[in-house]
Amino acid sequence: MTEPKRSALALAILVLLYEEPMHVYRMQQLIKERGKDEVINVTQRNSLYQMIARLERDGLLAERSVDRENRRPEKTIYELTDAGRATTVAWMREYLSTPSREFPDFPAAVSMLAVLTPKDAMAQFEKRIKALESQLKRLDEQFEEAASFVPRLFLLEMEYVRGQMVSELGWVRGIVKDLRAERLTWSKSWIKKVAKELGEQHGNAGKGE
């Protein structure tokens, strides 16, 4: 049997079913009620159904019953298997203890910044600053409201997201400051020259091996 593929959404489903059996709509509802949609993408309920089907094929969960409430559409209740319970704990330990390489879009775009002019790049970074400030304000408001009745244990991911956001905001502000002062700048001719020099250095290093 192949090893089940880990993902944040898969783990969220397993953890919810670790609490108690439930149907898909309840899973999505709880993820949003608890603010977990800040770190887990559940905008499309279909993605939940697809993930549940995969976890069921992997033998980590199973159908328990079908809820036929009044004349509403039937809702399948899912529960964890013994393998699912063991996998939930194993994944939690691994996610918490072992850093993993992630490939978000922003660092990838930063690595290819020279496609834009310094002026254009600065304008885009300034837009990002405004967006981050807005997101940070929203997150702080949510956290302040939730902290009045939710134990800190269930808000740790919001603390983490906020910490990342504050760090990124500080870094982007620093880049804009350097671009504005022209301590960080480039041109097509300069890029071409540097690319040539780096290519020559790489070629010479290869010859020396």
C-alpha positions as a Python dict, from the first residue, in 0.01 Angstrom:
ca = {
    (1, 'M'): (0, 0, 0),
    (2, 'T'): (139, 343, -95),
    (3, 'E'): (206, 604, 173),
    (4, 'P'): (-84, 855, 197),
    (5, 'K'): (12, 1200, 65),
    (6, 'R'): (24, 1470, 330),
    (7, 'S'): (-135, 1813, 292),
    (8, 'A'): (-273, 2082, 522),
    (9, 'L'): (-628, 2016, 402),
    (10, 'A'): (-593, 1641, 450),
    (11, 'L'): (-462, 1695, 802),
    (12, 'A'): (-749, 1935, 885),
    (13, 'I'): (-1006, 1675, 779),
    (14, 'L'): (-838, 1402, 981),
    (15, 'V'): (-813, 1623, 1290),
    (16, 'L'): (-1182, 1718, 1272),
    (17, 'L'): (-1280, 1353, 1241),
    (18, 'Y'): (-1040, 1275, 1526),
    (19, 'E'): (-1277, 1485, 1740),
    (20, 'E'): (-1593, 1314, 1621),
    (21, 'P'): (-1762, 1174, 1307),
    (22, 'M'): (-1923, 1444, 1089),
    (23, 'H'): (-2033, 1536, 737),
    (24, 'V'): (-1854, 1759, 486),
    (25, 'Y'): (-2066, 2068, 542),
    (26, 'R'): (-1992, 2054, 916),
    (27, 'M'): (-1619, 2023, 844),
    (28, 'Q'): (-1620, 2333, 627),
    (29, 'Q'): (-1831, 2518, 883),
    (30, 'L'): (-1595, 2436, 1171),
    (31, 'I'): (-1284, 2530, 973),
    (32, 'K'): (-1430, 2876, 909),
    (33, 'E'): (-1579, 2920, 1258),
    (34, 'R'): (-1241, 2845, 1414),
    (35, 'G'): (-1053, 3075, 1176),
    (36, 'K'): (-856, 2789, 1024),
    (37, 'D'): (-933, 2925, 676),
    (38, 'E'): (-647, 3172, 745),
    (39, 'V'): (-404, 2884, 695),
    (40, 'I'): (-612, 2625, 504),
    (41, 'N'): (-777, 2686, 168),
    (42, 'V'): (-1138, 2568, 186),
    (43, 'T'): (-1302, 2822, -44),
    (44, 'Q'): (-1432, 2542, -266),
    (45, 'R'): (-1634, 2272, -90),
    (46, 'N'): (-1562, 2046, -386),
    (47, 'S'): (-1197, 2037, -279),
    (48, 'L'): (-1312, 1889, 53),
    (49, 'Y'): (-1512, 1618, -125),
    (50, 'Q'): (-1214, 1535, -347),
    (51, 'M'): (-979, 1514, -49),
    (52, 'I'): (-1224, 1296, 146),
    (53, 'A'): (-1251, 1059, -150),
    (54, 'R'): (-872, 1033, -159),
    (55, 'L'): (-843, 974, 214),
    (56, 'E'): (-1113, 709, 188),
    (57, 'R'): (-920, 533, -90),
    (58, 'D'): (-611, 548, 132),
    (59, 'G'): (-805, 373, 407),
    (60, 'L'): (-782, 664, 654),
    (61, 'L'): (-1154, 730, 684),
    (62, 'A'): (-1481, 555, 603),
    (63, 'E'): (-1850, 624, 573),
    (64, 'R'): (-2028, 573, 903),
    (65, 'S'): (-2388, 653, 814),
    (66, 'V'): (-2613, 873, 601),
    (67, 'D'): (-2802, 1158, 768),
    (68, 'R'): (-3154, 1190, 624),
    (69, 'E'): (-3282, 1499, 807),
    (70, 'N'): (-3637, 1587, 702),
    (71, 'R'): (-3649, 1657, 329),
    (72, 'R'): (-3298, 1799, 307),
    (73, 'P'): (-3035, 1634, 84),
    (74, 'E'): (-2868, 1329, 235),
    (75, 'K'): (-2541, 1394, 418),
    (76, 'T'): (-2280, 1122, 452),
    (77, 'I'): (-2121, 1103, 797),
    (78, 'Y'): (-1751, 1009, 794),
    (79, 'E'): (-1533, 865, 1069),
    (80, 'L'): (-1165, 781, 1106),
    (81, 'T'): (-1035, 428, 1071),
    (82, 'D'): (-768, 298, 1308),
    (83, 'A'): (-512, 377, 1036),
    (84, 'G'): (-657, 727, 1009),
    (85, 'R'): (-613, 790, 1382),
    (86, 'A'): (-252, 671, 1374),
    (87, 'T'): (-181, 877, 1063),
    (88, 'T'): (-330, 1193, 1220),
    (89, 'V'): (-93, 1174, 1514),
    (90, 'A'): (206, 1082, 1294),
    (91, 'W'): (144, 1372, 1054),
    (92, 'M'): (101, 1619, 1340),
    (93, 'R'): (434, 1515, 1490),
    (94, 'E'): (611, 1537, 1156),
    (95, 'Y'): (462, 1874, 1055),
    (96, 'L'): (557, 2029, 1391),
    (97, 'S'): (906, 1884, 1421),
    (98, 'T'): (1039, 1884, 1065),
    (99, 'P'): (1080, 2200, 850),
    (100, 'S'): (973, 2142, 491),
    (101, 'R'): (1062, 2325, 173),
    (102, 'E'): (771, 2532, 46),
    (103, 'F'): (752, 2725, -278),
    (104, 'P'): (516, 3024, -237),
    (105, 'D'): (462, 3265, -525),
    (106, 'F'): (607, 3581, -372),
    (107, 'P'): (969, 3465, -322),
    (108, 'A'): (961, 3315, -672),
    (109, 'A'): (859, 3654, -818),
    (110, 'V'): (1122, 3834, -610),
    (111, 'S'): (1389, 3603, -752),
    (112, 'M'): (1300, 3730, -1102),
    (113, 'L'): (1255, 4097, -1009),
    (114, 'A'): (1489, 4221, -1284),
    (115, 'V'): (1212, 4167, -1543),
    (116, 'L'): (1065, 4497, -1417),
    (117, 'T'): (1230, 4837, -1398),
    (118, 'P'): (1325, 4957, -1048),
    (119, 'K'): (1045, 5217, -1066),
    (120, 'D'): (784, 4956, -1163),
    (121, 'A'): (908, 4714, -898),
    (122, 'M'): (885, 4985, -633),
    (123, 'A'): (526, 5064, -736),
    (124, 'Q'): (427, 4697, -700),
    (125, 'F'): (598, 4666, -363),
    (126, 'E'): (413, 4978, -243),
    (127, 'K'): (84, 4815, -344),
    (128, 'R'): (186, 4506, -149),
    (129, 'I'): (259, 4718, 158),
    (130, 'K'): (-95, 4861, 150),
    (131, 'A'): (-242, 4512, 103),
    (132, 'L'): (-36, 4370, 392),
    (133, 'E'): (-131, 4660, 619),
    (134, 'S'): (-499, 4598, 540),
    (135, 'Q'): (-465, 4223, 604),
    (136, 'L'): (-278, 4285, 926),
    (137, 'K'): (-550, 4522, 1051),
    (138, 'R'): (-819, 4264, 968),
    (139, 'L'): (-625, 3986, 1138),
    (140, 'D'): (-568, 4196, 1450),
    (141, 'E'): (-939, 4274, 1472),
    (142, 'Q'): (-1029, 3905, 1435),
    (143, 'F'): (-768, 3804, 1691),
    (144, 'E'): (-882, 4066, 1944),
    (145, 'E'): (-1242, 3952, 1908),
    (146, 'A'): (-1160, 3581, 1928),
    (147, 'A'): (-915, 3619, 2217),
    (148, 'S'): (-1198, 3743, 2440),
    (149, 'F'): (-1358, 3399, 2449),
    (150, 'V'): (-1128, 3149, 2271),
    (151, 'P'): (-830, 2994, 2460),
    (152, 'R'): (-488, 3084, 2317),
    (153, 'L'): (-424, 2718, 2222),
    (154, 'F'): (-678, 2754, 1941),
    (155, 'L'): (-537, 3086, 1817),
    (156, 'L'): (-171, 2992, 1780),
    (157, 'E'): (-188, 2971, 1402),
    (158, 'M'): (-319, 3329, 1391),
    (159, 'E'): (-19, 3438, 1599),
    (160, 'Y'): (209, 3259, 1354),
    (161, 'V'): (43, 3413, 1047),
    (162, 'R'): (62, 3757, 1208),
    (163, 'G'): (430, 3710, 1285),
    (164, 'Q'): (501, 3617, 924),
    (165, 'M'): (298, 3912, 800),
    (166, 'V'): (478, 4162, 1026),
    (167, 'S'): (815, 4023, 918),
    (168, 'E'): (726, 4043, 548),
    (169, 'L'): (588, 4394, 586),
    (170, 'G'): (910, 4512, 747),
    (171, 'W'): (1119, 4351, 474),
    (172, 'V'): (913, 4498, 187),
    (173, 'R'): (923, 4844, 345),
    (174, 'G'): (1302, 4813, 361),
    (175, 'I'): (1322, 4717, -7),
    (176, 'V'): (1106, 5015, -107),
    (177, 'K'): (1327, 5244, 100),
    (178, 'D'): (1638, 5112, -75),
    (179, 'L'): (1476, 5140, -419),
    (180, 'R'): (1368, 5499, -349),
    (181, 'A'): (1722, 5591, -236),
    (182, 'E'): (1867, 5398, -535),
    (183, 'R'): (2077, 5183, -304),
    (184, 'L'): (1911, 4898, -491),
    (185, 'T'): (1886, 4951, -866),
    (186, 'W'): (1956, 4789, -1202),
    (187, 'S'): (1932, 4836, -1578),
    (188, 'K'): (1920, 4608, -1880),
    (189, 'S'): (2283, 4681, -1968),
    (190, 'W'): (2397, 4615, -1610),
    (191, 'I'): (2202, 4287, -1595),
    (192, 'K'): (2351, 4176, -1925),
    (193, 'K'): (2701, 4257, -1801),
    (194, 'V'): (2654, 4075, -1470),
    (195, 'A'): (2500, 3772, -1644),
    (196, 'K'): (2803, 3753, -1874),
    (197, 'E'): (3049, 3781, -1585),
    (198, 'L'): (2867, 3516, -1382),
    (199, 'G'): (2859, 3287, -1684),
    (200, 'E'): (3232, 3327, -1732),
    (201, 'Q'): (3300, 3261, -1365),
    (202, 'H'): (3085, 2948, -1378),
    (203, 'G'): (3269, 2830, -1689),
    (204, 'N'): (3608, 2885, -1531),
    (205, 'A'): (3499, 2706, -1216),
    (206, 'G'): (3384, 2410, -1425),
    (207, 'K'): (3722, 2389, -1599),
    (208, 'G'): (3898, 2377, -1266),
    (209, 'E'): (3706, 2074, -1144),
}
